[in-house]
Amino acid sequence: MADVQRSILPIPDQEYTGTVTYDATDPDTHYPPIERLLPPAGAPNVLVVLIDDTGFGASSAFGGPVQTPNFERVAARGLKYTRFHTTALCSPTRAALLAGRNHHTVGMGGITEIATSAPGYNSLRPNNCAPLPETLKLNGYSTAQFGKCHEVPVWEASAVGPFDHWPHPGGGFEYFYGFIGGETNQWYPAIYENTSPVEPWGTPEQGYHFMADMTDKAIDWTRQQKSLAPDKPFFTYFAPGATHAPHHVPTEWADKYKGKFDQGWDAVREETFARQKELGVIPENAVLTERSAGIPAWNEMSDAIKPALARQMEVYAGFLAYADHHVGRLLDALEELEVLDDTLVYVIIGDNGASAEGSMHGTTNEGFTINHMNEIEDEAYVAAHIDDLGTPSSYNHYAIGWAHAMDTPYQWTKQVASHWGGTRNGTIVSWPNGGVEQGGIRNQFSHVIDVAPTVLEAAGIPEPSTVHGVTQRPYEGTPMNYTFGDADAPEQHETQYFEMLGNRAIFHKGWTAVAKHKDPWLASSHGLDEDVWELYNVEEDWTQSRDLAAEEPERLAHLQRLFLIQAARFNVLPMDIRSAERFNADLVGRPQLVLGTSQKFYPGMRRLSENSAINIKNKSWTVTASADVPEDGANGVVIAQGGAYGGWSFYTVDGKLAFAYNLLGIRTDIVRSDAAVPAGAQELRAHFAYDGGGLGKGGTVTLYAGEEKIGEGRVERTLPYQFTFDETVDVGRDLASPVSGDYAATGNEFSGTLSWVRIDLGDDDHSHLIDDEHKLAVAMLKQ
């Protein structure tokens, strides 16, 4: 297909215009042979590895304290990019990477959970911005994604779709194996294969971990692809949940770092800074920036909690090292297939800076923060649960001080798009047979939107002018190929805006003007016009350590105006710093999947997210099941929501009816029936009468078989905001971690027959009391 045009996709079929004979045996009968669709000759395989929530100063490849030999292995075969940038947040970075356009251009000005109807913030990639995988697939590539997505609009993230914005099929991937949301439990993940939920092959006790599982799937897919279509290149997007919270990792990996962080985060910053200079990933004249405002010094932390703080970092380091190990397994598979030298590899170490969403002293369970129950998790509680960190008994996140240390040498962290700590991520590129220098360093400015045009240029594929009949908006990134063989090539990506939650900046020809609007752990407290702008000469001041705003007001004014021009051009305006309003779907024009006061579920429905289920929190409600109870008595779960870190379950055990309410794994209140449930067809019911008087209060649970009351008891306290991040509503079983200790994680299916299960809300609705400002903090933990 050497002469085929590739700017109109799909490539139009060519009609045969030669002679048509009557008899196929006629000597004049001739048709050209069918040609398979393949990319241009020499097009490489492509592997893009995107690590989650990892700052510039974490990986040993860029001077960090965490040993990542496989990242360094890629660097030895390629180039380290020291000035590669992301958007400061998860969903926006991922959307920009795959689209080759700025995040607001493709509707991802924030995470999907806070979408509005404004074009830059609606979480809907427009059809004039076809993603890179679609372009590659229509040019003959095999395409697959493994791991994290977090690009699906929340009202489309259910079993009924639509699937236009899922990785498969709408995102251009022929195969997807991973999770849809911003994070998942690595021990009990919520996995989709293409668009169908699937269950892990085992439990943590049996050796299951999602990082290993997704790597196995990626290796299997690659081997099959090369076995069946060896002349067809692949595009693989490998996006682990690591190192986003929860920091779940086998204990032996965390133990490798025992004692390595006892000196605290301030000393770790200084040690990392020195190594970065030795490696040459920052210049000799770089300055270590001061600790960002609001972040405590290590010496300010109490001695009682320091061992737990150090363990938090040991667990995080083990998690990153574990991710590096599995990236190495995938690289090994490519080497065994003898295709690694022909593969363009990107290793992007972080979709944003390190996460400062774990509180000042870290957390054993993010549910405490979600549900405004931080008073339970005081320093004594954190210290007492040190051994749970990283295990299936935790849902942990490290302290803010560690996040800042992992962003060494820069100011600030994830969410802060104004400063490099939020947006600068060490990136490695290799392609031995494609002219990429081996073992070098590149300092040219680059951005995540540069990946897509780089891949197309490497493959010899033009940007499409139309895709599926829609005229395309041009890529907004700059190909990085010009740097592959020339360390001194003049910088081509000369201008780039940044904006996230009001934190904003503009880079232009060696200067940055920046305005931080809010801290990552606080809501917006003032208007945009009150923000203070800073000015940095980034050619002379690598780390943004010396503010020149007062010295060069004219230059600052010029850059501020340039930011506004870029903001208007790329759908950044109107900037949206609201919190409460963005959680009212009616106010912001975002659809809602579930409305009304009643929802009916049917057998087989499972893995329904909280966005897919009626909200029962802070109100009275009833769950009713139409069931046929076997003669020998019923056992198993009728319906459950959540898991071992928070949730509720309606089930039978030893023939009796039970209702369990799990409060963040701290305590589980269980109400049991006095007598066994009679055999035969009947309705099983539990009514929860909410106490009222505020959020998160308790209630009385009454159990019924038909009209007969068979049990009653108390739930002393409930969760006001959210059960878990990724555990789900399941009918006829409790998938993933179990809500109640009355049954195990597996083998808990209801032994009778269910016709349906229905939840009806009562009239004691206190949802109007929910603090919408707090909802923003909850959502921001999800990305």
C-alpha positions in Angstrom: 0.0 0.0 0.0 2.9 2.3 -0.8 0.9 4.9 -2.8 -2.2 5.0 -0.6 -3.4 8.3 0.7 -3.7 8.4 4.5 -5.2 11.9 5.2 -8.8 10.7 4.9 -9.7 8.0 7.4 -10.9 5.4 7.1 -8.9 5.0 3.9 -11.6 4.9 1.1 -12.0 1.6 -0.7 -10.8 1.7 -4.3 -13.3 0.4 -6.9 -12.0 -1.9 -9.6 -12.2 -0.2 -13.0 -10.7 -2.8 -15.3 -12.3 -5.3 -17.7 -15.0 -7.6 -16.2 -15.2 -10.9 -18.0 -18.1 -13.4 -18.1 -16.0 -16.5 -17.1 -13.4 -16.4 -14.4 -11.3 -18.8 -16.5 -11.1 -16.3 -19.3 -7.4 -15.3 -19.9 -8.5 -11.6 -19.7 -9.8 -12.1 -16.2 -7.5 -10.2 -13.9 -8.0 -8.5 -10.5 -5.3 -7.0 -8.4 -4.6 -9.1 -5.2 -6.1 -8.0 -2.0 -3.7 -6.0 0.1 -3.8 -6.0 3.9 -3.9 -2.5 5.5 -0.5 -1.8 6.9 1.3 1.3 8.0 4.2 2.7 5.8 7.3 0.5 5.7 9.5 1.1 8.7 6.7 2.2 11.0 7.7 1.2 14.6 5.9 -0.6 17.3 5.0 1.9 19.9 4.8 1.4 23.7 3.7 4.3 25.9 4.2 3.7 29.6 2.4 6.3 31.8 3.1 6.0 35.5 0.5 7.6 37.9 1.1 10.3 40.6 4.9 10.2 40.4 6.9 13.4 40.8 10.2 14.4 39.1 12.2 13.5 42.1 11.0 9.9 42.8 12.7 7.6 40.3 16.4 6.8 40.5 16.5 7.6 36.7 16.1 11.3 37.7 18.0 11.2 41.0 15.2 10.0 43.2 15.4 7.6 46.1 13.4 4.8 44.5 15.4 2.3 42.6 13.9 1.9 39.1 16.4 -0.2 37.1 14.0 -0.9 34.2 13.3 2.8 33.7 17.1 3.3 33.7 17.4 0.3 31.3 15.2 2.3 28.8 17.3 5.4 29.4 20.5 3.5 28.6 19.0 2.7 25.2 17.6 6.2 24.7 17.2 9.7 26.0 16.1 11.3 29.3 13.9 14.4 28.8 14.4 16.8 31.7 11.8 19.4 30.6 8.8 17.3 29.7 5.5 18.5 31.1 2.0 17.3 32.0 -1.2 19.2 32.9 -0.9 18.7 36.8 -3.9 16.3 36.9 -4.9 12.9 35.8 -7.8 12.9 33.4 -6.5 16.0 31.6 -3.1 14.6 31.0 -4.4 11.4 29.7 -6.9 13.0 27.4 -4.2 15.4 26.1 -1.7 12.6 25.6 -4.0 10.5 23.4 -5.5 13.4 21.5 -2.3 15.4 20.7 -4.3 18.5 21.7 -4.5 20.6 24.9 -6.7 19.3 27.6 -9.3 22.1 27.4 -9.4 21.6 23.6 -10.7 18.0 24.2 -13.1 19.0 27.0 -10.9 17.8 29.9 -10.3 20.9 31.9 -10.8 18.9 35.1 -11.5 15.3 36.1 -14.6 13.7 34.8 -16.4 13.9 38.1 -16.6 17.7 38.1 -17.6 18.2 34.4 -19.8 21.1 33.3 -21.4 21.9 30.0 -18.7 24.4 29.0 -16.7 23.1 26.0 -13.4 23.1 27.9 -14.8 21.3 30.9 -17.5 18.9 29.7 -15.3 15.7 29.7 -16.4 15.0 26.1 -13.7 14.7 23.5 -15.1 16.3 20.4 -15.3 14.2 17.2 -13.0 16.6 15.4 -10.2 15.5 17.7 -9.8 11.9 16.8 -7.4 10.2 19.3 -4.1 8.8 18.3 -5.1 5.1 18.7 -7.9 5.6 16.2 -5.6 7.2 13.7 -3.1 4.4 14.1 -5.8 1.6 13.9 -7.2 3.1 10.7 -3.6 3.0 9.3 -3.1 -0.7 10.0 -1.8 -0.7 13.6 -3.0 -3.2 16.3 -3.9 -1.1 19.4 -4.4 -2.0 23.0 -4.6 -0.3 26.4 -3.9 -1.7 29.8 -4.5 -0.2 33.2 -6.1 3.1 34.1 -8.4 5.1 31.9 -10.3 7.9 33.8 -11.5 9.6 30.6 -15.1 8.2 30.6 -17.8 10.8 31.5 -19.4 9.8 34.8 -22.9 9.5 33.3 -21.5 7.0 30.7 -19.5 4.9 33.1 -22.0 2.0 33.4 -22.9 -1.2 31.7 -25.3 0.5 29.3 -22.7 3.0 28.1 -22.7 4.6 25.5 -19.2 3.5 24.9 -18.1 6.4 22.5 -15.7 7.7 25.1 -14.4 4.3 26.5 -11.0 3.1 25.4 -12.7 0.3 23.4 -14.3 1.0 21.0 -14.6 4.7 21.1 -11.0 5.5 22.0 -9.6 3.6 19.1 -8.3 0.6 21.1 -9.1 -2.8 19.8 -8.5 -4.3 23.2 -8.8 -2.8 26.7 -8.0 -4.4 30.1 -8.1 -2.1 33.1 -10.2 0.2 35.2 -12.4 3.2 34.2 -12.1 5.5 37.3 -9.3 7.5 38.8 -8.1 4.7 41.1 -8.7 1.2 42.1 -7.9 -1.2 44.9 -4.9 -3.1 43.7 -5.8 -6.1 45.7 -9.5 -6.1 44.8 -9.7 -4.1 41.5 -12.8 -3.2 39.5 -11.7 -4.4 36.1 -13.2 -4.2 32.7 -12.2 -6.2 29.7 -13.3 -4.1 26.7 -16.7 -3.0 28.1 -17.6 -5.9 30.3 -16.7 -6.2 34.0 -14.5 -9.1 34.8 -13.3 -10.5 38.1 -9.6 -11.0 39.2 -8.3 -14.5 38.9 -7.7 -14.7 42.7 -7.5 -13.1 46.1 -4.6 -11.4 47.8 -4.1 -14.5 49.8 -3.7 -16.4 46.6 -1.1 -13.9 45.3 -3.3 -11.6 43.2 -2.2 -8.0 42.6 -3.6 -5.9 39.7 -0.2 -4.6 38.6 1.0 -8.2 37.9 -2.3 -9.1 36.3 -2.4 -6.2 33.8 1.2 -7.0 32.9 0.3 -10.6 32.3 -2.5 -9.5 30.0 -0.3 -7.1 28.1 2.4 -9.7 27.6 -0.2 -12.3 26.4 -1.8 -9.8 24.0 1.6 -8.8 22.6 2.7 -12.4 22.0 -0.5 -13.2 20.3 -0.3 -10.1 18.1 3.2 -10.9 17.0 2.4 -14.5 16.4 -0.7 -13.9 14.3 0.4 -10.6 12.5 4.2 -10.3 12.8 4.4 -7.7 10.0 1.8 -5.5 11.7 3.1 -3.0 14.3 1.3 -2.4 17.6 0.5 0.6 19.7 0.3 -0.3 23.4 -0.7 2.1 26.1 0.4 0.7 29.4 -1.0 2.9 32.3 -0.7 1.2 35.7 -2.6 2.4 38.8 0.8 2.7 40.4 1.7 5.0 42.1 -1.7 6.5 42.7 -3.3 5.8 46.1 -4.1 3.3 47.5 -0.4 2.5 47.8 -0.9 -1.3 47.7 2.2 -3.5 47.3 3.4 -6.9 48.5 5.1 -6.4 51.9 8.4 -7.8 50.7 8.7 -4.9 48.2 8.1 -2.3 50.9 10.5 -4.0 53.3 13.3 -3.4 50.8 13.2 0.2 51.9 13.1 -0.3 55.6 15.0 2.5 57.3 15.7 4.3 54.1 13.5 7.3 55.0 13.9 7.6 58.7 15.8 10.9 58.1 12.5 12.5 56.9 11.3 14.4 53.8 13.5 17.5 54.2 16.7 15.4 54.2 15.4 13.2 51.3 14.9 16.4 49.3 18.5 17.5 49.8 19.9 14.0 49.0 17.8 13.8 45.8 18.9 17.3 44.8 22.6 16.3 45.0 22.0 13.1 43.0 20.1 15.1 40.3 23.1 17.3 39.8 25.4 14.3 39.6 23.2 12.7 36.9 23.0 16.0 35.0 19.2 16.0 34.9 19.4 19.5 36.5 22.2 22.0 35.8 25.0 22.7 38.3 23.6 26.2 39.0 20.1 25.0 39.8 18.7 26.1 43.2 16.8 23.8 45.6 13.5 25.7 46.1 12.2 26.4 49.6 9.5 24.2 51.2 6.2 25.3 49.7 3.9 27.2 52.1 1.7 25.1 54.3 3.8 22.0 54.2 5.3 21.1 57.6 9.0 20.5 58.2 10.0 17.0 59.2 11.1 18.3 62.6 7.7 19.7 63.2 6.2 16.2 63.2 5.8 14.4 66.5 8.3 11.6 67.3 5.3 9.3 68.0 4.2 9.4 64.4 7.5 9.5 62.6 7.9 5.7 62.3 4.5 5.5 60.6 5.4 8.4 58.3 8.7 6.7 57.4 6.7 3.5 56.7 4.3 5.4 54.4 7.3 6.3 52.2 8.7 2.8 52.4 5.4 1.5 51.1 5.3 4.1 48.4 8.8 3.4 47.3 8.1 -0.3 47.2 5.0 0.4 45.0 7.0 2.4 42.5 9.8 -0.2 42.4 7.1 -2.9 42.0 5.7 -1.0 39.0 9.2 -0.7 37.5 9.6 -4.5 37.9 6.5 -5.2 35.9 7.4 -2.7 33.2 10.7 -4.7 33.0 8.7 -7.9 32.5 6.9 -6.3 29.5 10.2 -5.1 28.1 11.6 -8.6 28.6 8.7 -10.0 26.5 9.4 -7.5 23.7 13.1 -8.5 23.8 12.2 -12.2 23.6 10.0 -11.5 20.6 13.0 -9.6 19.1 11.0 -6.4 18.5 12.3 -4.1 21.3 14.9 -2.4 19.0 12.1 -1.7 16.5 9.8 -0.2 19.2 9.5 3.5 20.0 9.2 3.4 23.8 7.9 6.3 26.0 8.2 6.0 29.7 6.5 9.0 31.3 7.2 8.9 35.0 4.0 10.6 36.2 0.8 12.0 34.8 1.3 15.0 37.1 3.5 15.8 40.2 3.4 13.7 43.3 0.0 13.7 45.1 -0.5 16.0 48.1 -3.9 14.5 48.8 -3.0 12.4 51.8 -3.3 14.9 54.6 -0.5 16.3 56.8 0.1 13.0 58.5 -1.0 10.6 55.8 -3.9 8.2 56.0 -4.5 4.4 56.4 -7.8 4.8 54.6 -8.7 7.6 52.3 -12.3 7.0 53.4 -11.5 9.1 56.5 -10.8 12.1 54.4 -13.7 11.4 52.0 -16.2 11.3 54.8 -14.9 14.1 57.0 -14.0 11.7 59.8 -10.4 12.8 60.2 -11.0 13.1 64.0 -11.0 9.3 64.1 -7.7 9.0 62.4 -5.5 11.1 64.7 -1.8 10.6 65.0 -2.3 7.8 67.6 -4.5 5.9 65.2 -2.0 6.3 62.3 0.8 5.1 64.5 -1.1 2.1 65.8 -1.9 0.9 62.2 1.6 1.1 60.8 1.6 -2.6 59.9 -1.6 -2.3 57.8 0.0 0.1 55.3 0.2 -1.3 51.8 -1.7 -4.5 52.8 -5.3 -5.5 52.0 -6.2 -4.1 55.4 -5.5 -0.5 54.3 -6.4 2.0 51.6 -3.4 4.2 52.3 -1.8 7.4 51.1 1.4 9.1 52.3 1.7 12.5 54.0 1.9 15.7 52.0 5.6 16.2 53.0 6.6 13.1 51.1 4.8 14.4 48.0 6.8 17.6 48.1 10.0 15.6 48.5 9.1 13.4 45.4 8.8 16.7 43.4 12.4 17.7 44.2 13.8 20.2 43.2 10.6 22.1 42.4 7.9 24.0 44.2 4.5 22.5 44.8 2.8 19.3 43.8 0.0 17.7 41.8 -2.9 20.0 41.0 -0.7 23.0 41.0 -0.3 23.8 37.3 1.4 27.1 38.0 4.7 25.5 39.1 7.0 22.7 37.8 6.3 20.6 40.9 2.8 20.0 39.5 3.7 19.6 35.8 7.3 18.6 35.2 7.7 14.8 34.9 10.9 12.9 34.0 10.4 11.2 30.7 12.5 8.6 28.8 12.3 7.9 25.0 14.1 5.0 23.2 14.1 3.6 19.7 17.4 2.0 18.8 16.6 1.3 15.2 15.0 4.8 14.7 18.0 7.0 15.2 17.4 7.9 18.9 20.7 8.5 20.6 21.5 6.1 23.3 22.3 7.3 26.8 21.8 11.0 26.2 19.9 13.8 27.9 17.6 16.3 26.2 16.7 19.7 27.7 14.4 21.0 25.0 10.9 22.0 26.4 8.2 19.4 25.6 4.7 18.6 26.7 2.4 15.6 26.8 0.6 16.9 23.7 3.8 16.3 21.8 3.6 12.5 22.1 0.9 12.0 19.4 2.6 14.0 16.6 5.9 12.4 17.5 4.4 8.9 17.0 2.9 9.9 13.7 6.1 11.4 12.4 8.0 8.2 13.5 5.5 6.0 11.6 5.4 8.2 8.5 1.7 8.7 8.9 0.3 12.2 8.2 -2.2 13.9 10.5 -5.6 13.0 9.2 -7.6 15.8 7.6 -10.9 13.9 8.1 -11.8 11.0 10.3 -15.2 9.2 9.9 -16.3 12.1 7.7 -15.5 14.8 10.3 -12.9 17.5 9.4 -10.2 17.3 12.1 -8.7 20.1 14.3 -4.9 20.1 13.8 -2.7 18.7 16.5 -1.5 21.3 18.9 1.7 19.5 20.0 5.1 19.7 18.5 6.9 16.5 17.3 9.9 15.7 19.4 11.7 13.8 16.6 14.0 16.7 15.9 15.7 16.1 19.3 16.3 12.4 18.7 19.8 12.8 17.2 20.7 16.4 18.2 21.1 17.5 21.8 21.6 21.1 20.6 18.7 21.4 18.3 16.9 24.7 18.8 13.7 24.4 20.9 10.6 24.1 18.7 7.8 24.0 21.4 8.2 27.6 22.3 4.8 28.5 23.9 2.6 26.5 26.3 -0.2 27.5 28.7 -1.0 25.6 31.9 -4.3 25.8 33.9 -5.9 23.6 36.5 -8.5 24.7 39.1 -7.4 28.3 38.7 -3.7 27.5 39.1 -2.2 28.8 35.8 1.0 29.7 33.9 2.4 30.5 30.6 5.7 29.4 29.2 7.1 31.4 26.3 10.6 31.4 24.9 12.5 30.8 28.1 10.2 32.6 30.5 7.3 31.7 32.7 4.6 33.8 34.3 2.7 31.9 36.9 -0.2 32.4 39.3 -1.1 29.9 42.0 -4.7 30.2 43.0 -5.2 27.5 45.6 -3.4 24.8 47.6 -4.1 21.2 46.7 -5.6 20.4 50.1 -7.9 23.5 50.2 -10.9 24.8 48.3 -10.8 28.0 46.4 -11.1 31.0 48.8 -10.9 34.1 46.6 -11.4 35.4 43.1 -9.0 34.9 40.2 -8.1 38.6 40.0 -6.7 38.5 43.6 -4.0 36.0 42.6 -0.4 37.1 42.7 1.6 36.6 39.5 5.2 35.5 39.6 7.8 35.8 36.8 10.8 33.4 36.2 13.6 33.3 33.7 13.7 29.6 33.3 16.9 29.5 31.2 18.9 31.1 34.1 16.7 29.8 36.9 15.9 26.1 36.2 13.7 25.6 39.3 11.7 28.8 39.5 13.4 29.9 42.6 13.8 33.7 42.0 10.7 35.7 41.3 11.4 38.6 38.9 7.9 40.1 38.8 8.9 43.3 40.6 12.0 43.7 38.5 10.4 43.2 35.0 6.7 44.3 35.2 6.5 44.9 31.4 7.6 41.4 30.6 5.1 40.0 33.2 2.3 42.1 31.7 3.2 40.8 28.2 3.1 37.2 29.4 -0.2 37.7 31.3 -1.8 38.9 28.1 -0.3 36.0 26.2 -1.9 33.6 28.7 -5.3 35.2 28.1 -4.9 34.9 24.4 -4.0 31.2 24.7 -6.8 30.7 27.2 -9.3 32.1 24.8 -7.9 30.1 21.9 -7.9 26.7 23.7 -11.3 26.8 25.5 -9.8 27.6 28.9 -12.2 30.4 29.4 -14.3 30.8 31.4 -11.9 29.5 34.1 -13.9 27.5 36.6 -12.8 27.7 40.2 -16.3 26.8 41.6 -16.8 23.9 43.9 -20.3 23.6 45.3 -22.0 24.5 42.0 -20.0 21.9 40.1 -21.5 19.1 42.2 -25.1 20.1 41.3 -25.5 18.5 37.9 -28.6 20.6 37.2 -26.7 23.8 37.7 -23.7 22.9 35.5 -25.6 21.0 32.8 -24.1 17.6 33.4 -26.4 14.6 32.9 -27.1 12.2 35.8 -27.5 8.5 35.4 -29.8 7.8 38.3 -32.8 10.0 39.2 -35.8 9.6 41.5 -36.4 7.9 44.8 -36.4 4.2 43.8 -34.2 1.9 41.8 -34.7 -1.7 40.9 -31.9 -4.2 40.4 -31.9 -7.6 38.8 -29.8 -10.8 39.2 -26.5 -10.6 37.3 -26.2 -6.8 37.8 -22.8 -6.2 39.4 -19.9 -3.8 39.6 -22.2 -0.8 39.6 -20.3 2.3 40.7 -21.8 4.8 43.2 -22.6 7.0 40.2 -24.7 4.2 38.9 -26.7 3.6 42.1 -29.3 5.5 44.1 -27.8 7.6 47.0 -29.0 6.2 50.3 -26.7 8.3 52.5 -28.1 10.6 55.3 -31.7 9.4 54.9 -34.1 6.7 55.6 -34.5 3.9 53.0 -35.7 0.3 52.5 -34.2 -2.6 50.6 -36.6 -5.2 49.4 -35.8 -8.5 47.6 -38.2 -10.9 45.8 -36.6 -14.2 46.7 -37.2 -17.9 46.7 -35.6 -19.4 49.7 -34.5 -23.1 49.5 -35.9 -25.7 51.8 -32.5 -26.2 53.6 -32.3 -22.5 54.3 -30.6 -19.5 52.6 -27.0 -18.4 52.7 -25.2 -15.7 50.9 -25.5 -12.1 49.8 -28.7 -10.6 48.4 -27.2 -7.2 47.7 -24.1 -5.3 48.9 -22.5 -1.9 48.3 -18.9 -1.1 49.1 -16.5 -3.4 50.8 -14.1 -3.9 53.7 -13.2 -0.2 53.8 -16.8 1.0 54.1 -20.3 -0.2 52.9 -23.4 -2.1 53.7 -24.7 -5.6 52.9 -28.1 -7.4 53.1 -27.6 -11.1 53.3 -28.4 -14.4 54.9 -26.2 -16.6 57.0 -27.1 -20.0 58.5 -30.6 -19.4 57.3 -31.1 -16.1 59.1 -31.4 -12.6 57.7 -28.7 -10.0 58.4 -27.9 -6.4 57.6 -24.3 -5.2 58.1 -23.0 -1.6 58.0 -19.2 -1.3 57.8 -17.8 2.1 59.0 -14.4 2.5 57.3 -13.3 -0.9 58.5 -13.2 0.4 62.1 -16.4 -1.3 63.2 -19.2 -3.2 61.5 -22.7 -3.1 63.1 -24.6 -6.3 62.3 -28.4 -6.7 62.8 -29.6 -10.3 62.7 -33.0 -11.9 62.6 -34.2 -13.8 65.6 -35.4 -16.7 63.5 -34.5 -18.4 60.3 -36.1 -17.1 57.1 -39.0 -19.4 56.0 -38.5 -21.4 52.8 -40.4 -20.5 49.7 -41.2 -17.4 47.6 -41.4 -14.2 49.6 -40.1 -10.7 50.0 -37.1 -10.1 52.3 -36.8 -6.6 53.5 -34.6 -4.3 55.7 -35.8 -0.8 56.6 -33.2 1.7 57.8 -34.8 4.5 59.8 -32.3 7.4 59.9 -31.9 9.2 63.2 -31.7 12.6 61.5 -30.2 15.7 63.0 -27.2 16.0 60.7 -24.9 14.0 58.5 -23.5 10.5 59.2 -25.9 9.8 62.0 -27.0 6.3 62.9 -30.4 4.6 62.6 -32.6 1.6 63.5 -32.6 -1.4 61.2 -35.8 -3.6 61.1 -35.7 -6.9 59.2 -38.8 -8.5 57.7 -39.7 -11.8 55.9 -42.9 -10.9 54.1 -44.9 -8.8 56.6 -43.5 -10.5 59.6 -40.9 -8.6 61.6 -38.1 -11.0 62.4 -35.3 -8.7 63.8 -34.3 -5.2 64.8 -31.1 -3.5 65.9 -28.9 -0.4 65.7 -26.3 1.1 63.4 -24.6 3.7 65.5 -22.9 5.8 62.8 -23.0 6.0 59.0 -20.9 7.3 56.1 -22.1 10.8 55.0 -20.3 11.2 51.7 -19.0 8.1 50.0 -18.6 4.4 50.7 -15.4 3.7 48.7 -13.6 4.9 45.6 -14.1 1.8 43.4 -16.0 -1.0 45.2 -19.5 -1.4 43.9 -23.1 -2.5 44.1 -23.4 -6.2 43.4 -26.7 -8.2 43.3 -26.7 -11.8 44.6 -23.1 -11.6 45.8 -20.5 -9.3 47.3 -17.6 -8.9 44.9 -14.1 -7.7 45.8 -13.4 -7.2 49.5 -16.3 -8.3 51.8 -18.4 -5.8 53.7 -19.1 -8.3 56.5 -16.9 -10.7 58.3 -19.8 -13.2 58.2 -18.7 -14.3 54.8 -15.5 -14.5 52.7 -14.4 -12.5 49.6 -15.4 -15.5 47.4 -18.1 -18.1 47.6 -20.7 -15.7 49.1 -23.3 -16.0 46.3 -27.0 -16.2 47.5 -28.0 -19.8 47.6 -31.7 -19.1 46.7 -33.2 -17.5 43.7 -33.7 -13.7 43.3 -36.3 -12.2 41.0 -35.3 -8.6 41.8 -34.0 -6.2 44.5 -35.3 -2.7 45.0 -34.1 0.3 47.0 -36.7 2.9 48.0 -35.8 6.1 49.8 -37.9 7.2 52.8 -39.1 10.7 53.6 -36.2 11.6 56.1 -33.9 13.1 53.5 -31.0 15.3 54.9 -29.0 15.4 51.7 -29.4 19.2 51.6 -27.1 19.4 54.6 -24.1 18.0 52.7 -21.2 20.4 52.5 -20.7 20.9 48.8 -17.3 22.5 49.4 -16.2 19.2 50.9 -17.4 17.3 47.8 -14.7 19.0 45.7 -12.0 17.7 48.0 -13.6 14.2 47.7 -13.6 14.3 43.9 -10.1 15.6 43.7 -8.9 12.5 45.6 -10.2 10.4 42.7 -7.9 11.5 40.0 
